[in-house]
């Protein structure tokens, strides 16, 4: 049983209400969308880090020191 809290701000009354089938479906849809977006974001972070490492390797190959590379990045 999934519930939501309904709060009446004027009176301070708090009521527990069971979620409807539509609300449950929306919750599941939102969770799936979040998981998909998180996977995309995580992949983008990995790709960005790989490019950064690749860029550092190219600068190293040109003969730059770690301090010089740090100053550039």
WOGINOR-V445640 format. One record per backbone hydrogen bond with DSSP energy under -0.5 kcal/mol. CO is the residue of the C=O (numbers start at 1). NH is the residue of the N-H. If there is no record, write none. Layout:
BEGIN
co:CO nh:NH
co:CO nh:NH
END
This chain:
BEGIN
co:2 nh:19
co:4 nh:6
co:4 nh:17
co:5 nh:7
co:6 nh:8
co:6 nh:15
co:7 nh:9
co:8 nh:12
co:13 nh:8
co:15 nh:6
co:15 nh:17
co:17 nh:4
co:20 nh:24
co:21 nh:25
co:22 nh:26
co:23 nh:27
co:24 nh:28
co:25 nh:29
co:26 nh:30
co:27 nh:31
co:28 nh:32
co:29 nh:33
co:30 nh:34
co:31 nh:35
co:32 nh:36
co:33 nh:37
co:34 nh:38
co:35 nh:39
co:36 nh:40
co:37 nh:41
co:38 nh:42
co:39 nh:43
co:40 nh:44
co:41 nh:45
co:42 nh:46
co:43 nh:47
co:44 nh:48
co:45 nh:49
co:46 nh:50
co:47 nh:51
co:48 nh:52
co:49 nh:53
co:50 nh:54
co:51 nh:55
co:52 nh:56
co:53 nh:57
co:54 nh:58
co:55 nh:59
co:56 nh:60
co:57 nh:61
co:58 nh:62
co:59 nh:64
co:60 nh:63
co:65 nh:69
co:66 nh:70
co:67 nh:71
co:68 nh:72
co:69 nh:73
END
